[in-house]
Amino acid sequence: MTAPASRPHGNAKYHLERCRCLVCCKAASDYDNNRRRAIAYGRWQPFVDAEPVRQHVRALGDFGIGWIRTAKLAGVSTGGVSKLLYGDRPRGLAPTKRVRPDTALKLLAVEPVLENLGDRTTINGTGTRRRLQALVCAGWTQSELARRMGMNRANFARTIVSSLVEVATVKAVRALYDELWRVDPVAAGVPEFRAAAARLIAESNRWAPVGAWDDDQIDDPEAYPDWTGWCGTPRGRAIHYRIKVPVCQPCRQAATQPAAA
């Protein structure tokens, strides 16, 4: 299943694109509360209302986890999930109104996380781009990164700037980044002149280094890199000039704010 290039604000956008606006945060909170209540409710009832479970399966579909995959992840029959969503069409029966608690719990246990998406599902490529670009900033050549990922050079060149990537690529890049972000590429065998050339490429493209990203921001499309350690404050602008990095948007905005009394 291919994710849309731009999702509406809500639970899926909160998880997939890490949008933290009020609409997405409330949708994610409501979803989590409903799911927890449904799980608690299902612990003692011989049959439970199917509607919260149905909504959960549909929410997983919005995230990119189709109902057939959800059934397989939960270890329940695809026929049962089909009836939950669509009813028994040949027999003209409406969608299921009640489900057994164990079935409900298994389906509700499937969470909208990257690990549950199919490898060919397409999602936002922000974090993938930033991780690869940060490694190039450190001196890792694109050809060496492509080799370590088992990817040809042309595909890698598209991936490092792509707005959408497949889940398998996201997972591979995260693993590569975790492996290499603290490793000196020259010490690992990259020739010094090639590492220097990689850094120049990163500088010319204004790619942000590893140190500019916090773990909780690198996947957020709305986040900006912290080039100076003080970005977003009046002090940050001066440091930009000192380190010869173009002033970022947060520092430009901070410079327009009136000084504190």
C-alpha positions as CSV (number, residue, x, y, z in Angstrom):
1,M,0.0,0.0,0.0
2,T,1.4,3.4,-1.0
3,A,1.1,6.3,1.5
4,P,-0.1,9.6,0.1
5,A,2.5,12.3,-0.4
6,S,0.6,14.6,1.9
7,R,-1.6,13.2,4.7
8,P,-4.4,15.1,6.4
9,H,-3.7,16.0,10.0
10,G,-4.6,13.2,12.4
11,N,-3.3,10.0,14.1
12,A,-1.5,8.7,11.0
13,K,0.3,12.0,10.4
14,Y,1.3,12.1,14.1
15,H,3.0,8.7,13.9
16,L,4.3,8.6,10.3
17,E,5.4,12.3,9.8
18,R,5.9,13.2,13.5
19,C,3.6,16.2,13.2
20,R,3.0,17.6,16.7
21,C,0.3,20.2,15.9
22,L,-2.7,20.3,18.2
23,V,-4.9,18.4,15.8
24,C,-2.5,15.5,15.4
25,C,-1.6,15.4,19.1
26,K,-5.3,15.2,20.1
27,A,-6.1,12.6,17.4
28,A,-3.2,10.4,18.7
29,S,-4.3,10.9,22.3
30,D,-7.9,10.1,21.5
31,Y,-6.8,7.0,19.6
32,D,-4.6,5.7,22.3
33,N,-7.2,6.3,25.0
34,N,-9.9,4.5,23.0
35,R,-7.5,1.6,22.4
36,R,-6.6,1.3,26.1
37,R,-10.2,1.4,27.1
38,A,-11.1,-1.2,24.6
39,I,-8.3,-3.5,25.8
40,A,-9.4,-3.1,29.4
41,Y,-13.1,-3.6,28.4
42,G,-12.2,-6.8,26.6
43,R,-10.6,-8.5,29.7
44,W,-13.9,-9.5,31.3
45,Q,-16.7,-9.5,28.7
46,P,-17.5,-12.8,26.9
47,F,-18.1,-10.6,23.8
48,V,-17.1,-7.0,23.2
49,D,-18.3,-4.3,21.0
50,A,-16.7,-4.6,17.6
51,E,-16.7,-0.9,16.8
52,P,-13.5,0.2,18.7
53,V,-11.7,-2.8,17.1
54,R,-13.0,-1.9,13.7
55,Q,-11.9,1.7,14.2
56,H,-8.4,0.5,15.2
57,V,-8.1,-1.7,12.1
58,R,-9.1,1.2,9.9
59,A,-6.7,3.5,11.7
60,L,-3.9,1.0,11.0
61,G,-5.0,1.1,7.3
62,D,-4.5,4.9,7.3
63,F,-1.1,4.4,8.7
64,G,-0.3,2.0,5.9
65,I,-0.9,-1.4,7.5
66,G,-3.6,-3.1,5.4
67,W,-6.3,-5.2,7.0
68,I,-4.8,-8.5,5.6
69,R,-1.4,-7.6,7.0
70,T,-3.1,-6.6,10.3
71,A,-4.8,-10.0,10.5
72,K,-1.5,-11.8,9.9
73,L,0.4,-9.7,12.5
74,A,-2.4,-10.4,15.0
75,G,-2.6,-14.1,14.2
76,V,-6.3,-14.0,13.5
77,S,-8.2,-15.2,10.4
78,T,-8.4,-12.8,7.4
79,G,-12.0,-13.9,7.0
80,G,-12.9,-12.7,10.4
81,V,-11.3,-9.3,9.8
82,S,-13.0,-9.0,6.5
83,K,-16.4,-9.6,8.2
84,L,-15.4,-7.1,10.9
85,L,-14.9,-4.4,8.2
86,Y,-17.2,-5.3,5.4
87,G,-19.6,-8.0,6.6
88,D,-20.5,-11.1,4.7
89,R,-21.3,-9.6,1.3
90,P,-22.3,-12.9,-0.5
91,R,-24.8,-13.5,2.2
92,G,-25.8,-9.9,2.6
93,L,-24.8,-9.7,6.2
94,A,-23.7,-6.4,7.9
95,P,-20.2,-6.0,9.5
96,T,-19.7,-7.8,12.7
97,K,-21.2,-6.1,15.8
98,R,-19.4,-8.2,18.4
99,V,-16.1,-10.0,18.6
100,R,-14.6,-12.4,21.1
101,P,-12.2,-10.7,23.6
102,D,-9.2,-12.6,22.6
103,T,-9.7,-11.6,19.0
104,A,-10.2,-8.0,20.0
105,L,-7.0,-8.0,22.1
106,K,-4.9,-9.5,19.3
107,L,-6.1,-6.9,16.8
108,L,-5.8,-4.0,19.3
109,A,-2.2,-5.2,20.1
110,V,-1.1,-4.4,16.6
111,E,0.4,-0.9,16.8
112,P,1.0,1.7,14.1
113,V,4.8,1.5,14.2
114,L,7.4,1.3,11.5
115,E,8.2,-2.4,12.3
116,N,4.6,-3.4,11.4
117,L,4.6,-1.8,8.0
118,G,5.4,-3.9,4.9
119,D,8.8,-3.4,3.5
120,R,7.4,-2.0,0.2
121,T,5.2,0.6,1.9
122,T,6.2,4.1,0.9
123,I,6.5,6.7,3.7
124,N,8.0,10.1,4.3
125,G,11.7,10.2,3.6
126,T,12.7,13.1,5.8
127,G,14.6,11.2,8.4
128,T,16.2,9.0,5.8
129,R,17.5,12.0,3.9
130,R,18.9,13.7,7.0
131,R,20.7,10.6,8.3
132,L,22.4,9.9,4.9
133,Q,23.3,13.6,4.5
134,A,24.7,13.8,8.0
135,L,27.0,10.8,7.3
136,V,28.2,12.5,4.2
137,C,28.9,15.6,6.3
138,A,31.1,13.4,8.5
139,G,33.2,12.3,5.5
140,W,31.4,9.1,4.4
141,T,31.4,9.0,0.6
142,Q,28.1,8.2,-1.1
143,S,29.7,5.3,-3.0
144,E,30.8,3.8,0.3
145,L,27.4,4.2,1.9
146,A,25.7,2.7,-1.1
147,R,28.1,-0.2,-1.0
148,R,27.3,-0.9,2.7
149,M,23.6,-0.8,1.9
150,G,23.9,-3.1,-1.1
151,M,22.5,-0.3,-3.3
152,N,23.6,0.8,-6.7
153,R,25.0,4.3,-6.9
154,A,22.1,5.7,-9.0
155,N,19.5,4.5,-6.6
156,F,21.4,5.9,-3.6
157,A,21.7,9.3,-5.3
158,R,17.9,9.4,-5.6
159,T,17.4,8.2,-2.0
160,I,19.6,10.8,-0.4
161,V,17.3,13.6,-1.7
162,S,13.9,11.7,-2.0
163,S,10.8,12.9,-0.3
164,L,9.3,9.4,-0.2
165,V,11.1,6.1,0.5
166,E,10.2,2.5,1.1
167,V,10.1,1.1,4.6
168,A,12.9,-1.4,3.9
169,T,15.1,1.5,2.9
170,V,14.1,3.5,6.1
171,K,15.1,0.5,8.3
172,A,18.4,-0.1,6.4
173,V,19.4,3.6,6.7
174,R,18.5,3.8,10.4
175,A,20.7,0.7,11.0
176,L,23.5,2.2,9.0
177,Y,23.3,5.5,10.8
178,D,23.4,3.9,14.2
179,E,26.4,1.9,13.1
180,L,28.4,4.8,11.6
181,W,27.5,8.1,13.1
182,R,30.3,7.9,15.7
183,V,32.9,6.2,13.4
184,D,35.7,8.1,11.7
185,P,35.4,7.2,8.0
186,V,39.1,7.6,7.4
187,A,39.9,5.2,10.3
188,A,37.4,2.8,8.7
189,G,39.2,2.9,5.4
190,V,37.8,5.8,3.4
191,P,40.8,7.6,1.8
192,E,41.3,11.1,3.3
193,F,41.0,12.9,0.0
194,R,37.6,11.2,-0.7
195,A,36.4,12.0,2.8
196,A,37.4,15.6,2.3
197,A,35.5,15.7,-1.0
198,A,32.4,14.2,0.6
199,R,32.5,17.0,3.2
200,L,32.7,19.6,0.5
201,I,29.7,18.1,-1.3
202,A,27.7,18.2,2.0
203,E,28.8,21.8,2.6
204,S,27.9,23.0,-0.9
205,N,24.4,21.4,-0.4
206,R,24.0,22.8,3.2
207,W,23.5,19.3,4.5
208,A,23.3,19.3,8.3
209,P,25.9,17.3,10.3
210,V,25.1,14.6,12.9
211,G,25.5,17.0,15.8
212,A,22.8,19.3,14.5
213,W,20.0,16.7,15.0
214,D,18.4,15.4,18.2
215,D,17.0,11.9,18.0
216,D,13.5,13.1,18.6
217,Q,13.7,15.7,15.8
218,I,15.6,14.1,12.9
219,D,12.4,12.5,11.5
220,D,10.2,15.6,12.1
221,P,9.6,17.4,8.8
222,E,8.9,20.6,10.7
223,A,12.2,20.5,12.6
224,Y,15.3,22.6,11.8
225,P,18.9,21.5,12.4
226,D,20.6,23.2,15.3
227,W,23.8,24.3,13.5
228,T,25.2,26.4,16.4
229,G,24.0,24.9,19.6
230,W,22.1,28.1,20.0
231,C,19.8,28.2,17.0
232,G,16.5,29.9,17.6
233,T,18.1,32.3,20.0
234,P,19.6,35.8,19.4
235,R,23.0,34.3,20.1
236,G,22.7,31.8,17.3
237,R,22.8,34.4,14.5
238,A,26.3,35.6,15.6
239,I,27.6,32.0,15.7
240,H,26.3,31.4,12.2
241,Y,28.5,34.2,10.9
242,R,31.5,33.0,13.0
243,I,31.3,29.4,11.6
244,K,30.4,30.6,8.1
245,V,27.1,28.7,7.9
246,P,24.2,30.6,6.4
247,V,21.8,31.8,9.0
248,C,18.9,29.3,9.5
249,Q,15.2,30.2,9.7
250,P,14.9,29.9,13.5
251,C,17.9,32.3,14.0
252,R,16.4,34.8,11.5
253,Q,13.2,34.7,13.4
254,A,14.9,35.1,16.7
255,A,16.8,38.2,15.4
256,T,13.4,39.9,14.7
257,Q,12.1,39.4,18.2
258,P,12.3,42.4,20.6
259,A,14.9,42.1,23.3
260,A,13.8,41.1,26.7
261,A,13.1,43.9,29.1
